[in-house]
Amino acid sequence: MKLFGWFRKKVKNESTGINDKKLLEWLGIDTDTPGDKLSEATYFACMKILAESMGKLPLKMYQSTDKGIIKSDKSDAYNILKLRPNPYMTSSIFWSTVEMNRNHFGNAYVWNRFVGPHLKDMWIMPSQDVRIMLDDAGILGTKDKVWYKYTDKRTGKQYTFSDREVMHFKTSMTFDGISGKPVRDILKSTVEGALESQKFMNNLYKTGLTGKAVLEYTGDLDEKAKARLVKGFEEFANGSKNAGKIIPVPLGMKLVPLDIKLTDSQFFELKKYTALQIAAAFGIKPNQINDYEKSSYASAEAQNLAFYVDTLLFPLKQYEEEITYKTISENLIEQGYFWKFNIGVILRADIKSQMEALSKGVNNMIYTPNEARGYLDLPAKDGGDELYANGNYIPINDVGTQYGKGGGE
């Protein structure tokens, strides 16, 4: 009750929204966001593409058996990781947020809350509030073990978690294998240069696309008169509302504009080159940031395949390995259980290509009819769990036996 009374006193005479900075500060929520770098268009686009790509991939649990790989029946863990890792996040939002932190901060941390042997829920820890500790002396128990210390900014309390409790996802840029390095640090000068170029363009628009000018006059003016004269010209010339209007110049004075052209300095060429550098650092293809000048892909499927192999394959493999190791017991891992993202969402072709591929798979005993229907999100049918093949096909060892008489040669 004291907490609510304090809160009512704080907001008594003020109106605010759920995302208002004051409200977040009153609630003790960190308001420091990485908005400086995200305001750069290419950097934001790359972060968005990677985060959304991770968020839209379904996560599924499988078991490797003597008869092949089958879907898992462990519904409790499956529902947590695939549907809702915690009460406040869907699976899509959860994994896209993890990927956003991984790329921007270099490291993303997820705390797995277990109740006994069962996974209860998962929580994303703010990357900037987590420190990685290597206990090389064995002070906390096992020697050379990795621990994670999380500091709660709201209360100032510190919590220490073992490496088995925390899923740690890092970028490929790591020199010790323990912590990753963010792209924004590696490309610091490049990203800052892109931000400065955008600020230059913004200021140019604010001044009505008018550059600086030289004011010629005869005579001598003191500093105050000179400043007043320059201020008067700037107030008339600056701003979009005065763009294109005639500037009155007093008798004996001459206003000579400086002819600064963006094309002369190759401004747009340099800006484009910077964008390609940032995209390349993230593994994003030029066509994904709307640069189609040198696109050589034969189809959208080829683009998606290149994006998967060159960009997503490494983080996906890292996610699958970390999730499997940190959320499944050693006993279940020995029984062949593992997590895997369904990449068919990315590599899915057009409907005609899908039907042709599935038809060939069914006709050649690769898929059962129900497996093919499941790929298209269609319900299973009776008798669809059997493999079917053309009756003209026979084993290679039986070739020629059909010409024999009475089983003879």
C-alpha positions as CSV (number, residue, x, y, z in Angstrom):
1,M,0.0,0.0,0.0
2,K,2.9,2.4,0.7
3,L,4.2,1.8,-2.8
4,F,0.9,2.7,-4.4
5,G,0.5,5.8,-2.2
6,W,4.0,6.9,-3.2
7,F,3.2,6.3,-6.8
8,R,-0.1,8.3,-6.6
9,K,1.7,11.2,-5.0
10,K,4.2,11.2,-7.9
11,V,1.7,11.3,-10.7
12,K,-1.0,13.2,-8.9
13,N,-0.7,16.4,-11.0
14,E,0.8,14.9,-14.1
15,S,-0.4,12.9,-17.1
16,T,1.9,10.4,-18.7
17,G,2.0,7.4,-21.0
18,I,3.3,3.8,-20.5
19,N,6.4,4.7,-22.5
20,D,7.0,8.1,-20.9
21,K,10.6,8.5,-19.7
22,K,9.5,9.9,-16.3
23,L,7.1,7.0,-15.6
24,L,9.9,4.5,-16.5
25,E,12.3,6.3,-14.2
26,W,9.7,6.3,-11.3
27,L,9.2,2.5,-11.8
28,G,13.0,2.0,-11.8
29,I,13.2,0.9,-15.4
30,D,16.3,1.7,-17.3
31,T,15.7,4.4,-19.9
32,D,19.1,4.3,-21.6
33,T,18.4,2.9,-25.0
34,P,20.8,2.4,-27.9
35,G,19.0,4.9,-30.1
36,D,22.1,6.8,-31.2
37,K,23.4,4.0,-33.5
38,L,19.9,2.7,-34.4
39,S,19.1,6.1,-35.9
40,E,21.5,5.3,-38.7
41,A,19.3,3.9,-41.5
42,T,21.5,1.0,-42.6
43,Y,22.5,-0.1,-39.1
44,F,18.8,-0.1,-38.1
45,A,17.8,-2.0,-41.3
46,C,20.5,-4.7,-40.6
47,M,19.4,-5.1,-37.0
48,K,15.8,-5.3,-38.0
49,I,16.4,-7.9,-40.7
50,L,18.4,-10.2,-38.4
51,A,16.0,-9.8,-35.4
52,E,12.9,-10.5,-37.5
53,S,14.5,-13.4,-39.3
54,M,15.3,-15.1,-35.9
55,G,11.8,-14.3,-34.5
56,K,9.9,-15.8,-37.4
57,L,11.7,-19.2,-37.3
58,P,9.7,-21.9,-35.4
59,L,11.7,-23.7,-32.8
60,K,11.0,-27.4,-32.6
61,M,12.2,-30.3,-30.4
62,Y,13.2,-33.6,-32.0
63,Q,14.6,-36.9,-30.9
64,S,17.2,-38.9,-32.8
65,T,16.3,-42.6,-32.7
66,D,17.3,-45.8,-34.3
67,K,14.5,-45.3,-36.8
68,G,15.6,-41.8,-37.6
69,I,14.7,-38.3,-36.3
70,I,11.2,-38.0,-34.9
71,K,9.2,-35.1,-33.3
72,S,9.6,-34.9,-29.5
73,D,6.8,-35.7,-27.1
74,K,8.2,-33.4,-24.3
75,S,5.3,-31.0,-24.5
76,D,6.2,-29.0,-21.3
77,A,9.5,-27.7,-22.4
78,Y,8.2,-27.4,-26.0
79,N,5.4,-25.1,-25.0
80,I,7.8,-22.8,-23.1
81,L,10.4,-22.4,-25.8
82,K,8.1,-22.4,-28.8
83,L,5.0,-20.6,-27.5
84,R,5.7,-18.3,-24.5
85,P,9.0,-18.3,-22.7
86,N,7.6,-16.0,-20.0
87,P,4.2,-14.4,-19.3
88,Y,5.1,-11.2,-21.0
89,M,6.6,-12.3,-24.3
90,T,5.6,-14.5,-27.2
91,S,8.2,-16.7,-28.7
92,S,8.7,-14.4,-31.7
93,I,9.3,-11.3,-29.6
94,F,11.5,-13.2,-27.2
95,W,13.9,-14.6,-29.8
96,S,14.0,-11.4,-31.9
97,T,14.8,-9.4,-28.7
98,V,17.6,-11.8,-27.9
99,E,19.0,-11.4,-31.4
100,M,18.8,-7.6,-31.2
101,N,20.8,-7.7,-28.0
102,R,23.3,-10.1,-29.4
103,N,24.1,-7.9,-32.4
104,H,24.0,-4.5,-30.7
105,F,25.9,-5.4,-27.5
106,G,27.8,-8.4,-28.7
107,N,26.3,-10.7,-26.1
108,A,22.8,-11.7,-25.1
109,Y,21.9,-13.4,-21.8
110,V,18.8,-15.5,-21.0
111,W,18.2,-16.7,-17.4
112,N,16.5,-20.1,-17.3
113,R,14.4,-20.4,-14.2
114,F,14.1,-24.1,-13.1
115,V,11.7,-25.5,-10.5
116,G,13.4,-28.7,-9.6
117,P,14.3,-30.4,-12.9
118,H,11.6,-28.7,-14.8
119,L,12.1,-25.4,-16.8
120,K,9.5,-22.9,-15.5
121,D,10.2,-19.8,-17.7
122,M,13.0,-17.8,-19.3
123,W,14.0,-14.2,-18.9
124,I,16.2,-11.9,-20.9
125,M,18.8,-10.1,-18.8
126,P,19.9,-6.6,-20.0
127,S,23.2,-7.1,-21.7
128,Q,24.8,-3.9,-20.3
129,D,24.0,-5.1,-16.7
130,V,25.7,-8.5,-16.9
131,R,29.3,-9.2,-16.2
132,I,31.1,-12.4,-17.2
133,M,33.4,-13.8,-14.5
134,L,36.0,-16.6,-14.9
135,D,36.7,-18.2,-11.5
136,D,40.2,-19.3,-12.2
137,A,41.0,-19.8,-8.5
138,G,37.9,-21.8,-7.6
139,I,36.6,-19.3,-5.1
140,L,33.0,-20.0,-5.9
141,G,33.4,-23.7,-6.1
142,T,34.7,-25.3,-9.3
143,K,38.0,-24.0,-10.7
144,D,38.0,-22.3,-14.1
145,K,34.2,-22.1,-14.2
146,V,32.3,-19.2,-15.8
147,W,29.8,-17.2,-13.7
148,Y,27.4,-14.4,-14.7
149,K,26.9,-11.5,-12.3
150,Y,23.7,-9.4,-12.9
151,T,23.2,-6.1,-11.2
152,D,19.6,-4.9,-10.9
153,K,19.6,-1.1,-11.5
154,R,16.3,-0.7,-9.7
155,T,17.4,-2.1,-6.4
156,G,21.2,-2.2,-6.7
157,K,21.2,-5.9,-5.8
158,Q,23.6,-8.3,-7.4
159,Y,22.8,-11.8,-8.5
160,T,25.3,-14.5,-9.5
161,F,24.3,-17.3,-11.8
162,S,26.2,-20.4,-12.9
163,D,26.9,-21.1,-16.5
164,R,24.2,-23.8,-16.6
165,E,21.5,-21.3,-15.6
166,V,22.3,-18.7,-18.3
167,M,22.1,-19.1,-22.0
168,H,24.8,-16.9,-23.5
169,F,24.6,-16.0,-27.2
170,K,27.5,-14.1,-28.7
171,T,28.6,-12.7,-32.0
172,S,31.2,-14.5,-34.2
173,M,33.7,-11.8,-33.3
174,T,35.2,-13.2,-30.2
175,F,38.9,-13.6,-29.4
176,D,38.5,-15.7,-26.2
177,G,35.4,-17.7,-26.9
178,I,33.8,-16.3,-23.8
179,S,32.5,-12.9,-24.8
180,G,31.5,-11.4,-28.2
181,K,32.3,-8.1,-29.7
182,P,29.5,-5.9,-31.1
183,V,29.6,-4.8,-34.7
184,R,29.1,-1.2,-33.7
185,D,32.4,-1.2,-31.8
186,I,34.3,-2.7,-34.7
187,L,32.7,-0.3,-37.2
188,K,32.6,2.6,-34.8
189,S,34.2,5.2,-37.2
190,T,32.1,3.9,-40.1
191,V,28.8,4.1,-38.3
192,E,29.6,7.5,-36.8
193,G,30.5,8.8,-40.2
194,A,27.2,7.6,-41.6
195,L,25.4,9.4,-38.7
196,E,27.3,12.6,-39.4
197,S,26.4,12.5,-43.1
198,Q,22.8,12.1,-42.1
199,K,23.0,15.1,-39.8
200,F,24.6,17.1,-42.6
201,M,21.7,16.3,-44.9
202,N,19.2,17.2,-42.1
203,N,20.8,20.6,-41.5
204,L,20.8,21.2,-45.3
205,Y,17.1,20.6,-45.4
206,K,16.5,22.9,-42.4
207,T,18.3,25.7,-44.2
208,G,16.1,25.3,-47.3
209,L,18.9,23.5,-49.2
210,T,20.9,26.7,-49.2
211,G,24.6,26.6,-48.5
212,K,26.7,29.3,-46.9
213,A,27.4,32.6,-48.6
214,V,30.0,35.4,-48.6
215,L,28.8,38.9,-47.8
216,E,30.8,41.6,-49.5
217,Y,30.5,45.2,-48.2
218,T,32.6,48.4,-48.3
219,G,33.5,50.0,-45.0
220,D,34.4,49.0,-41.5
221,L,31.9,47.5,-39.0
222,D,32.5,46.8,-35.3
223,E,31.9,43.3,-34.0
224,K,28.4,44.1,-32.7
225,A,27.3,45.6,-36.1
226,K,28.8,42.7,-38.0
227,A,27.1,40.1,-35.8
228,R,23.8,41.9,-36.2
229,L,24.1,42.1,-40.0
230,V,25.0,38.4,-40.3
231,K,22.1,37.4,-38.0
232,G,19.7,39.4,-40.1
233,F,20.7,37.6,-43.3
234,E,20.7,34.2,-41.6
235,E,17.2,34.7,-40.2
236,F,15.9,35.5,-43.7
237,A,17.8,32.9,-45.6
238,N,17.4,29.9,-43.2
239,G,14.4,27.7,-42.9
240,S,12.2,26.0,-45.4
241,K,9.5,28.7,-45.2
242,N,12.0,31.2,-46.8
243,A,13.4,28.7,-49.4
244,G,13.2,30.2,-52.9
245,K,12.4,33.7,-51.7
246,I,14.4,36.8,-52.8
247,I,16.9,38.1,-50.2
248,P,17.0,41.9,-50.0
249,V,20.6,43.2,-49.9
250,P,21.3,46.8,-48.7
251,L,23.0,49.3,-51.1
252,G,26.8,48.7,-51.4
253,M,26.6,45.1,-50.3
254,K,26.8,41.9,-52.3
255,L,25.8,38.4,-51.2
256,V,27.8,35.7,-53.1
257,P,26.6,32.2,-52.4
258,L,29.2,29.4,-52.1
259,D,28.5,26.9,-54.9
260,I,28.8,23.7,-52.9
261,K,27.5,20.6,-54.8
262,L,27.0,17.2,-53.3
263,T,27.9,15.6,-56.6
264,D,31.3,17.3,-56.6
265,S,32.3,15.7,-53.3
266,Q,30.8,12.4,-54.4
267,F,28.6,12.6,-51.3
268,F,26.0,10.1,-52.4
269,E,28.6,7.6,-53.7
270,L,30.4,7.7,-50.3
271,K,27.2,7.4,-48.4
272,K,26.2,4.3,-50.5
273,Y,29.6,2.8,-50.0
274,T,29.4,3.3,-46.2
275,A,26.0,1.6,-46.2
276,L,27.4,-1.4,-48.1
277,Q,30.2,-1.7,-45.5
278,I,27.8,-1.7,-42.6
279,A,25.6,-4.3,-44.3
280,A,28.6,-6.5,-45.1
281,A,29.7,-6.5,-41.5
282,F,26.3,-7.9,-40.5
283,G,26.3,-10.4,-43.3
284,I,23.3,-8.6,-45.0
285,K,23.2,-8.8,-48.8
286,P,23.0,-5.6,-50.8
287,N,19.6,-6.5,-52.2
288,Q,18.2,-6.7,-48.7
289,I,19.0,-3.0,-48.2
290,N,17.4,-2.2,-51.6
291,D,20.6,-2.1,-53.6
292,Y,19.9,-4.1,-56.8
293,E,22.6,-2.7,-59.0
294,K,24.8,-5.8,-59.0
295,S,22.2,-8.4,-58.0
296,S,22.9,-11.7,-59.7
297,Y,20.4,-14.0,-58.1
298,A,18.2,-16.0,-60.4
299,S,15.2,-16.0,-58.1
300,A,13.9,-15.1,-54.7
301,E,14.6,-18.6,-53.6
302,A,18.3,-18.2,-54.5
303,Q,18.4,-15.0,-52.5
304,N,16.9,-16.7,-49.4
305,L,19.3,-19.6,-49.7
306,A,22.3,-17.3,-49.9
307,F,21.1,-15.4,-46.9
308,Y,20.6,-18.6,-44.9
309,V,24.0,-20.1,-45.8
310,D,26.1,-17.0,-45.5
311,T,24.3,-15.1,-42.7
312,L,21.9,-17.1,-40.6
313,L,23.6,-20.5,-40.5
314,F,26.2,-19.6,-37.9
315,P,23.9,-17.9,-35.3
316,L,21.2,-20.6,-35.8
317,K,23.7,-23.4,-35.1
318,Q,24.9,-21.5,-32.0
319,Y,21.3,-21.0,-30.8
320,E,20.4,-24.6,-31.3
321,E,23.6,-25.9,-29.5
322,E,23.2,-23.5,-26.6
323,I,19.5,-24.1,-26.1
324,T,19.9,-27.8,-26.3
325,Y,22.7,-27.9,-23.8
326,K,21.2,-25.4,-21.3
327,T,17.5,-26.5,-21.3
328,I,17.7,-30.3,-21.7
329,S,19.0,-32.6,-19.0
330,E,22.1,-34.7,-19.7
331,N,19.9,-37.8,-19.5
332,L,17.6,-36.6,-22.3
333,I,20.5,-35.4,-24.4
334,E,21.9,-39.0,-24.2
335,Q,18.5,-40.2,-25.4
336,G,18.9,-38.1,-28.5
337,Y,16.7,-35.0,-27.7
338,F,17.6,-31.7,-29.3
339,W,16.2,-28.3,-30.4
340,K,16.2,-27.2,-34.0
341,F,14.8,-24.2,-35.9
342,N,12.6,-24.9,-38.9
343,I,14.4,-23.1,-41.7
344,G,11.6,-24.1,-44.2
345,V,10.0,-20.8,-43.4
346,I,12.9,-19.0,-45.1
347,L,13.6,-21.5,-47.9
348,R,10.0,-22.1,-48.8
349,A,9.5,-21.7,-52.5
350,D,6.5,-20.5,-54.5
351,I,3.4,-22.8,-54.5
352,K,4.2,-24.4,-57.9
353,S,7.7,-25.3,-56.9
354,Q,6.5,-26.6,-53.5
355,M,3.9,-28.9,-55.2
356,E,6.4,-30.3,-57.6
357,A,9.0,-31.0,-54.9
358,L,6.5,-32.6,-52.6
359,S,5.0,-34.7,-55.4
360,K,8.4,-36.0,-56.3
361,G,9.2,-36.7,-52.7
362,V,6.0,-38.7,-52.2
363,N,6.4,-40.6,-55.5
364,N,10.0,-41.5,-54.7
365,M,9.2,-42.8,-51.1
366,I,11.0,-39.8,-49.4
367,Y,7.8,-38.4,-47.9
368,T,4.6,-40.1,-46.8
369,P,1.5,-38.3,-48.1
370,N,0.7,-37.1,-44.5
371,E,4.2,-35.7,-44.2
372,A,3.8,-33.8,-47.4
373,R,0.4,-32.5,-46.2
374,G,1.8,-31.5,-42.9
375,Y,4.4,-29.4,-44.8
376,L,1.5,-27.4,-46.3
377,D,-0.3,-27.2,-42.9
378,L,-3.0,-29.6,-44.1
379,P,-4.6,-32.3,-41.8
380,A,-3.5,-35.9,-42.0
381,K,-5.7,-38.4,-43.8
382,D,-6.3,-42.1,-43.1
383,G,-3.8,-44.3,-45.0
384,G,-1.4,-41.4,-45.5
385,D,1.3,-42.7,-43.2
386,E,2.5,-45.3,-45.6
387,L,5.3,-44.8,-48.2
388,Y,4.2,-45.3,-51.8
389,A,6.3,-46.1,-54.9
390,N,5.9,-46.8,-58.6
391,G,5.3,-50.5,-59.1
392,N,7.9,-50.7,-61.9
393,Y,10.7,-50.0,-59.5
394,I,12.6,-53.1,-58.2
395,P,15.8,-53.5,-56.2
396,I,19.0,-53.4,-58.2
397,N,19.9,-57.0,-57.1
398,D,16.7,-58.3,-58.7
399,V,17.3,-56.8,-62.1
400,G,16.9,-59.5,-64.8
401,T,15.0,-62.0,-62.6
402,Q,11.8,-61.0,-64.3
403,Y,13.0,-62.8,-67.4
404,G,13.5,-66.2,-65.8
405,K,11.1,-69.1,-66.1
406,G,9.8,-70.7,-63.0
407,G,12.4,-69.0,-60.9
408,G,15.2,-70.4,-62.9
409,E,18.1,-68.5,-64.6
